[in-house]
Each structure stands twice: as structure tokens, then as C-alpha cells.
Amino acid sequence: MQGNTKIAVAIIISLAVAYYALHSGDPILRVSNDAGSWNESAVHPEDSMLRAINDTGSGNKIAVYPGDLIQQAINASTSGDTIVVYPGTYAENMLVDKPLTIISQSGNPADTVIQAADPEAHVFHITSDNAIIGGFNITGASGRGNAGIYIYGSNGNITNNRLVYNDYGIFLKDSNNWVLNNNSVSKGKYGIYLSDSRENTLAGNKANNNSWYGVYLRDSANNQLNFNTANLNDKCGICLKNSSGNRVAGNSISNAGIKVDRSGIYLEDSCSNILTGNNISKSWEGISLSNSSANELSKNVVSTNYFSIGLDGSDKNKILDNIVDSNIYKNGITLANSQNNILEDNLAYSGLGVRVWSDPDSKNNTVDDGFWAMIL
């Protein structure tokens, strides 16, 4: 008798849960079996609403099909769940406020498109730590200050996305320990923008063809920018402003032709950064430092620009082992109001050596005598 009572109570609870899910607009009814795994149960089985998928790892998997809303899946999920989005076009602006993995089923941004329903809002607005976004074509956040992916959190991963026609492609605000890998960001104002963000890794991204900057760091420290491409950006490929302790290594920056005031790498009010192994060509200024001190520039290849390496109001920098060649302005390195810098072992293959120009306000700079012709 007691067993029958338990069965009756279980049936009543199940019916109540089903009724609540149906009438509350919740797109998913999750049913757990005795083993603790999730069985598929669609509230509206006649269409392709979201489904809970049996999960063999941590968290549950939720499938989203064309005609569904990704935001509904986010709302119905719990921390640690994975949302798998099937190929199609989705018109949404989403708030991700819990640790989730949101990925395309195909892994191919070309066939899974998320278009901003409202261009005056971010497409992905992430306010949680430990979020993962991957495999999407994200577009249409064209209103001023809006981003394809806007992040305010820590310890996440943004991989293999294509972001196009957003005001900002990827925007990190007060966000630490993110990995941005293999994303393509183009045809916006800013490609990738970091503000007050620390210890992030940007690797293998393509931030090309943006109307202002490819990669821009403001008030950001101890970030790694490795092996990214920042071509054809109208103002600057990579820009650091009031940012320190960053490593910019192995990046490639080139343009279709030299345009006045378009820089390859530009530092302003930025100290203690390392710029190494970068390849910069066809810019107005290859590498330019303004009021930036104690930086190290080493093993960069700066060629076919108008100006190559320039320091203005910048002290105690090290310029070491760079190749400066085939630039239009005959002086490879220029110093203006800059003091106590060290210039050593820089090379030019044009046969003229690396020529240095400095104004009378540039004093106490050390230049080795191996490859230099000085013009004072």
C-alpha cells in the first residue's frame, strides 16, 4: 500500500511539472531517470523545439534548431550545460549570465549565423565567468558601442568565430584570463578591443579590414598577443594606450599601400611592453612610440613602410636586433625628445646600414657602432 502511494505521488508531481512547463512558456521539460541522466522530452513534440540530450560528461547538452531561440536554451540551462546550435540563421541578442558552453554543431561559422535582432545591442552579452562561445558567424551589432561579443567576466574562451559588420567585433571590459583564438573580425570600427582587462591571450586571430583599429588595448596589462594578423585597418593594426606589461609577438601587419597616419604598431603612454618577432609592412609608421618608456623592441622586421621605427617623448626603451629595410624615409630610426634609449644590433639589407636621426632634445642614447650611420 505504501508503495502504491509513492507511485501515485510521483505521478502527480510529474503531471504538475509538465503542466507548469507547458503553461510557463518553458521550452524544455527535462526528465531525469534513476541513473541521473537526462532523457529527451520536448514540450511541443510536433515541432523542433529545444531538446535535452543525454550527456556523458559534466552538465547537460541542449540542442537548438532553426526556428528555436538560443536565448530560451540559455534561460532553461543550468551552470555547466552545453548548448549545441544546429546550422541555420538566428536573429537574436543574447544575455549569457551563467557558465555555459555555446557552440555550433558543425563547427563551421559559414553555416551557423547569428544576426542581431536589434543592431543597438550586443549579439552576445556575456556577464558570467567560464563561458565558451565557438563556431558562429556573428553580425549586425552595428549601433555605436555595440559588439558582436561583449564580455564582462573572467576565465572563458572565444574560438573559431567570424564577426563581421559589428561596431566592435569582440569587446572585453574588466575581463581577465580569456583565450581568444582563431577568430576572424572584420568590417567594424574596432576588431578586438580590451579595456581594463588583464592576463588574456589573443592568438591566431585575424583582425583585418576594420575602419579604425585591428586590435586595441586600453588600460590593460599583462596580455599576450601572439601570431595574430591585423591587415588593412585604416588607423592602426595593433594599438596600446596606457597599457603595460603586454607581450606582442609574432604578429603580421600589412596594408595594400601606404596611407598617411596609418600605423602598424602604436604605443601611447604605455610602458614595460615587449614587442618581438612582428612583421610590419606598408604602413605610414611601422612601429611608433609616444610617451612610452621601458619597452623592448626586438627581432621585428619593419620593411617597405614610410617611417620605420620612431620614438617621441619616449625614454629607456631597448631597440635590439630588428631588421629595418626598404623604408621610404632614409633614416631607419628616429628619436624626438627621447632619452636614455639603447639601440643595438639592428640591421638593414639595403646596403646603407640603419640610419638614426635624433633631435637636440634627445640625449644620452646608446647606439652601437656596428651597423649605424648617425645623423644628428
C-alpha positions as CSV (number, residue, x, y, z in Angstrom):
1,M,0.0,0.0,0.0
2,Q,2.8,2.3,0.9
3,G,4.5,1.6,-2.5
4,N,1.3,2.5,-4.4
5,T,1.1,5.8,-2.5
6,K,4.7,6.7,-3.5
7,I,3.9,5.8,-7.2
8,A,0.7,8.0,-7.1
9,V,2.6,10.9,-5.6
10,A,5.3,10.6,-8.2
11,I,2.7,10.6,-11.0
12,I,1.1,13.8,-9.5
13,I,4.4,15.6,-9.3
14,S,5.3,14.6,-12.8
15,L,2.0,15.9,-14.1
16,A,2.4,19.1,-12.2
17,V,5.9,19.7,-13.6
18,A,4.7,19.0,-17.1
19,Y,1.7,21.4,-16.7
20,Y,3.9,24.1,-15.3
21,A,6.4,23.8,-18.1
22,L,3.7,23.9,-20.7
23,H,2.0,26.9,-19.3
24,S,5.0,28.9,-18.2
25,G,6.5,29.1,-21.7
26,D,9.5,27.0,-20.7
27,P,10.6,25.3,-24.0
28,I,12.2,22.3,-22.3
29,L,10.8,19.7,-19.9
30,R,13.8,17.8,-18.5
31,V,13.2,14.3,-17.1
32,S,15.9,12.5,-15.1
33,N,16.0,8.8,-14.9
34,D,17.2,6.7,-12.0
35,A,20.7,6.7,-13.3
36,G,20.8,10.5,-13.2
37,S,21.0,11.1,-17.0
38,W,18.6,13.2,-18.9
39,N,16.0,11.8,-21.3
40,E,14.7,13.8,-24.3
41,S,11.3,15.4,-23.6
42,A,10.0,18.2,-25.8
43,V,7.2,20.3,-24.5
44,H,5.9,20.7,-28.1
45,P,6.9,17.4,-29.8
46,E,5.2,18.4,-33.0
47,D,8.0,20.9,-33.9
48,S,11.7,21.1,-33.4
49,M,11.8,22.9,-30.1
50,L,14.8,22.6,-27.8
51,R,15.7,19.2,-26.6
52,A,17.7,17.9,-23.7
53,I,20.2,15.4,-24.9
54,N,21.7,12.6,-22.8
55,D,25.1,13.8,-21.6
56,T,28.1,11.6,-20.9
57,G,30.2,14.5,-19.4
58,S,29.6,17.2,-16.9
59,G,26.4,19.2,-17.4
60,N,23.7,18.6,-19.9
61,K,23.5,19.2,-23.6
62,I,20.7,21.2,-25.2
63,A,20.1,21.3,-28.9
64,V,18.9,24.3,-30.7
65,Y,17.4,24.0,-34.3
66,P,16.4,26.7,-36.8
67,G,13.2,28.3,-35.6
68,D,14.2,27.9,-32.0
69,L,15.6,30.7,-29.8
70,I,19.1,30.3,-28.4
71,Q,18.1,32.6,-25.5
72,Q,15.4,30.2,-24.5
73,A,18.0,27.5,-24.2
74,I,20.2,29.8,-22.1
75,N,17.3,30.6,-19.8
76,A,16.4,26.9,-19.4
77,S,20.0,25.8,-18.8
78,T,22.0,25.4,-15.6
79,S,25.6,26.2,-15.0
80,G,28.0,23.9,-16.9
81,D,25.5,23.0,-19.6
82,T,26.4,22.8,-23.3
83,I,24.1,24.4,-25.9
84,V,24.6,23.0,-29.4
85,V,23.3,25.2,-32.2
86,Y,22.5,23.5,-35.5
87,P,23.2,25.1,-38.8
88,G,20.8,27.9,-39.8
89,T,20.3,31.7,-39.3
90,Y,19.1,33.0,-35.9
91,A,18.0,36.6,-35.3
92,E,18.8,37.3,-31.6
93,N,20.6,39.4,-29.0
94,M,21.5,37.1,-26.1
95,L,22.4,37.6,-22.5
96,V,24.7,34.8,-21.2
97,D,24.6,35.1,-17.4
98,K,25.8,31.7,-16.3
99,P,28.8,29.5,-17.1
100,L,27.8,27.8,-20.4
101,T,29.4,26.3,-23.5
102,I,27.6,27.6,-26.6
103,I,28.9,26.1,-29.8
104,S,27.7,25.4,-33.4
105,Q,27.0,21.8,-34.1
106,S,29.0,21.9,-37.4
107,G,31.9,23.9,-36.0
108,N,31.7,26.0,-39.2
109,P,30.9,29.7,-38.9
110,A,29.8,29.8,-42.5
111,D,26.6,27.8,-41.9
112,T,25.6,28.9,-38.4
113,V,24.8,32.6,-38.5
114,I,23.6,34.8,-35.6
115,Q,22.2,38.1,-36.8
116,A,21.5,40.9,-34.3
117,A,17.7,41.2,-34.0
118,D,18.4,44.7,-32.6
119,P,21.5,46.5,-34.0
120,E,21.6,48.7,-31.0
121,A,22.5,45.8,-28.7
122,H,25.3,43.3,-28.4
123,V,24.7,40.0,-30.1
124,F,26.3,38.0,-27.2
125,H,26.4,39.9,-23.9
126,I,28.4,37.8,-21.5
127,T,28.3,38.6,-17.8
128,S,29.4,35.3,-16.4
129,D,32.7,33.7,-15.8
130,N,33.7,30.5,-17.5
131,A,31.7,30.9,-20.7
132,I,32.7,29.4,-24.1
133,I,31.5,30.6,-27.5
134,G,32.6,28.9,-30.7
135,G,31.8,28.3,-34.3
136,F,29.5,31.1,-35.2
137,N,29.1,33.9,-37.8
138,I,28.1,36.8,-35.6
139,T,26.9,40.0,-37.3
140,G,24.8,43.1,-37.2
141,A,25.6,44.8,-33.9
142,S,26.3,48.0,-35.9
143,G,25.0,50.6,-33.4
144,R,27.6,52.8,-31.8
145,G,29.4,51.0,-29.0
146,N,27.8,47.6,-29.6
147,A,29.7,44.4,-30.1
148,G,29.3,41.0,-31.7
149,I,30.6,39.6,-28.4
150,Y,30.8,41.8,-25.3
151,I,32.4,40.2,-22.3
152,Y,32.3,41.3,-18.6
153,G,33.7,38.3,-16.8
154,S,36.7,36.0,-16.4
155,N,38.2,32.7,-17.4
156,G,36.4,32.0,-20.7
157,N,37.2,31.0,-24.3
158,I,36.1,32.5,-27.7
159,T,37.3,30.3,-30.5
160,N,36.7,29.9,-34.3
161,N,34.1,32.7,-34.8
162,R,33.6,35.0,-37.7
163,L,32.5,38.5,-36.6
164,V,31.6,41.0,-39.3
165,Y,29.7,44.3,-39.6
166,N,29.7,44.9,-35.8
167,D,30.8,48.3,-34.3
168,Y,33.2,46.3,-32.1
169,G,33.9,42.7,-33.0
170,I,35.0,41.4,-29.6
171,F,35.0,43.7,-26.6
172,L,36.5,42.8,-23.2
173,K,35.6,45.1,-20.3
174,D,37.2,44.4,-16.9
175,S,37.7,40.8,-18.1
176,N,40.7,38.6,-17.2
177,N,42.1,35.2,-18.3
178,W,40.2,34.8,-21.5
179,V,41.5,33.0,-24.5
180,L,40.6,34.4,-27.9
181,N,41.8,32.0,-30.6
182,N,41.3,31.7,-34.3
183,N,38.6,34.3,-34.7
184,S,38.1,36.5,-37.8
185,V,37.0,40.0,-37.0
186,S,36.4,42.5,-39.8
187,K,34.4,45.4,-41.3
188,G,33.7,47.1,-38.0
189,K,35.2,50.1,-36.2
190,Y,37.3,48.0,-33.8
191,G,38.2,44.4,-34.4
192,I,39.2,43.3,-30.9
193,Y,39.1,45.8,-28.0
194,L,40.3,45.3,-24.5
195,S,39.5,47.8,-21.7
196,D,40.8,47.4,-18.2
197,S,41.5,43.8,-18.9
198,R,44.4,41.6,-17.8
199,E,46.2,38.3,-18.5
200,N,44.2,37.5,-21.6
201,T,45.6,35.6,-24.6
202,L,44.9,36.6,-28.2
203,A,46.3,34.0,-30.6
204,G,45.9,33.3,-34.2
205,N,43.1,35.8,-34.8
206,K,42.6,37.8,-38.0
207,A,41.6,41.4,-37.2
208,N,41.5,42.7,-40.8
209,N,39.8,45.4,-42.7
210,N,38.3,47.5,-39.9
211,S,37.7,51.2,-40.2
212,W,39.8,52.2,-37.2
213,Y,41.8,49.5,-35.4
214,G,42.5,45.8,-35.7
215,V,43.5,45.2,-32.0
216,Y,43.2,47.9,-29.4
217,L,44.3,47.7,-25.8
218,R,43.3,50.5,-23.4
219,D,44.3,50.5,-19.7
220,S,45.1,46.8,-20.0
221,A,48.1,44.8,-18.6
222,N,49.9,41.5,-18.9
223,N,48.1,40.3,-22.0
224,Q,49.6,38.0,-24.7
225,L,49.1,38.9,-28.4
226,N,50.6,36.1,-30.3
227,F,50.6,35.3,-34.1
228,N,47.6,37.4,-35.0
229,T,47.1,39.2,-38.3
230,A,46.0,42.8,-38.4
231,N,45.9,43.9,-42.1
232,L,44.2,46.7,-43.9
233,N,42.9,48.6,-40.8
234,D,42.6,52.3,-41.5
235,K,44.2,53.8,-38.4
236,C,46.4,51.1,-36.8
237,G,47.0,47.4,-36.8
238,I,47.7,47.0,-33.1
239,C,47.4,49.9,-30.7
240,L,48.3,50.0,-27.0
241,K,47.2,53.0,-24.9
242,N,48.1,53.4,-21.2
243,S,48.8,49.7,-21.2
244,S,51.8,47.9,-19.6
245,G,53.4,44.5,-19.3
246,N,51.9,43.2,-22.5
247,R,53.7,40.8,-24.9
248,V,53.1,41.4,-28.6
249,A,54.9,38.6,-30.5
250,G,54.9,37.1,-34.0
251,N,52.1,39.2,-35.4
252,S,51.8,40.2,-39.0
253,I,50.6,43.7,-40.2
254,S,50.4,44.8,-43.8
255,N,48.4,47.1,-46.0
256,A,47.6,47.4,-49.7
257,G,49.5,50.6,-49.8
258,I,51.0,53.4,-47.6
259,K,48.4,55.8,-46.2
260,V,49.3,58.9,-44.1
261,D,48.9,58.3,-40.4
262,R,48.2,54.6,-40.7
263,S,50.4,52.8,-38.2
264,G,51.5,49.2,-37.9
265,I,52.0,49.0,-34.1
266,Y,51.5,52.2,-32.0
267,L,52.1,52.6,-28.3
268,E,50.9,55.7,-26.4
269,D,51.6,56.2,-22.7
270,S,52.4,52.6,-22.5
271,C,55.4,51.1,-20.6
272,S,57.2,47.8,-20.0
273,N,55.8,46.0,-23.0
274,I,57.7,43.5,-25.2
275,L,57.3,43.7,-29.0
276,T,59.2,40.9,-30.6
277,G,59.2,39.0,-33.9
278,N,56.5,41.0,-35.5
279,N,56.4,41.7,-39.3
280,I,55.2,45.1,-40.3
281,S,55.0,46.5,-43.8
282,K,53.3,49.2,-46.0
283,S,52.3,51.4,-43.1
284,W,53.0,55.1,-42.6
285,E,54.8,54.3,-39.4
286,G,56.0,50.7,-38.8
287,I,56.4,50.9,-35.0
288,S,55.7,54.2,-33.2
289,L,56.1,55.0,-29.5
290,S,54.7,58.2,-28.0
291,N,55.4,59.0,-24.3
292,S,56.1,55.3,-23.8
293,S,59.1,54.1,-21.8
294,A,60.9,51.0,-20.7
295,N,59.6,48.9,-23.7
296,E,61.7,46.3,-25.6
297,L,61.5,46.1,-29.4
298,S,63.4,43.1,-30.6
299,K,63.7,40.9,-33.7
300,N,60.9,42.7,-35.6
301,V,61.0,43.0,-39.4
302,V,60.0,46.6,-40.4
303,S,60.1,47.0,-44.1
304,T,58.5,48.9,-47.0
305,N,56.9,51.5,-44.7
306,Y,57.3,55.2,-45.0
307,F,58.8,55.6,-41.5
308,S,60.2,52.5,-39.8
309,I,60.7,52.9,-36.0
310,G,60.0,56.2,-34.3
311,L,60.2,57.3,-30.7
312,D,58.7,60.6,-29.5
313,G,58.9,61.6,-25.8
314,S,59.9,58.0,-25.0
315,D,62.7,57.1,-22.7
316,K,64.7,54.0,-21.5
317,N,63.5,51.7,-24.3
318,K,65.6,48.9,-25.9
319,I,65.6,48.6,-29.7
320,L,67.5,45.4,-30.4
321,D,68.2,43.0,-33.3
322,N,65.5,44.5,-35.6
323,I,65.6,44.4,-39.4
324,V,64.8,47.8,-40.8
325,D,64.8,47.8,-44.6
326,S,63.4,49.4,-47.8
327,N,61.5,52.1,-46.0
328,I,60.9,55.3,-47.9
329,Y,62.3,57.7,-45.3
330,K,66.0,57.3,-45.4
331,N,66.5,57.3,-41.6
332,G,65.6,53.9,-40.2
333,I,65.1,55.0,-36.6
334,T,64.0,58.5,-35.4
335,L,64.3,59.9,-31.9
336,A,62.4,63.0,-30.9
337,N,62.7,64.3,-27.3
338,S,63.7,60.8,-26.2
339,Q,66.4,59.9,-23.8
340,N,68.4,57.0,-22.4
341,N,67.4,54.5,-25.0
342,I,69.6,51.6,-26.1
343,L,69.8,50.8,-29.8
344,E,71.9,47.7,-30.7
345,D,72.4,45.1,-33.4
346,N,69.8,46.4,-35.8
347,L,70.2,45.6,-39.4
348,A,69.3,46.8,-42.9
349,Y,69.8,44.8,-46.1
350,S,69.7,47.8,-48.4
351,G,73.5,48.2,-48.1
352,L,73.2,51.6,-46.4
353,G,73.1,50.5,-42.8
354,V,70.5,51.6,-40.4
355,R,70.4,55.4,-40.2
356,V,69.4,57.1,-37.0
357,W,68.0,60.7,-36.7
358,S,67.7,62.4,-33.4
359,D,66.7,66.0,-32.4
360,P,68.7,68.1,-29.9
361,D,66.3,67.2,-27.1
362,S,67.2,63.5,-27.5
363,K,70.2,62.8,-25.2
364,N,72.1,60.0,-23.6
365,N,71.0,57.4,-26.1
366,T,73.3,54.5,-26.6
367,V,73.9,53.4,-30.2
368,D,76.3,50.6,-31.1
369,D,78.8,51.3,-33.8
370,G,78.4,48.1,-35.8
371,F,75.8,49.0,-38.4
372,W,74.9,52.6,-37.9
373,A,75.3,55.9,-39.7
374,M,74.3,58.7,-37.4
375,I,72.6,61.8,-38.5
376,L,72.2,64.4,-35.7
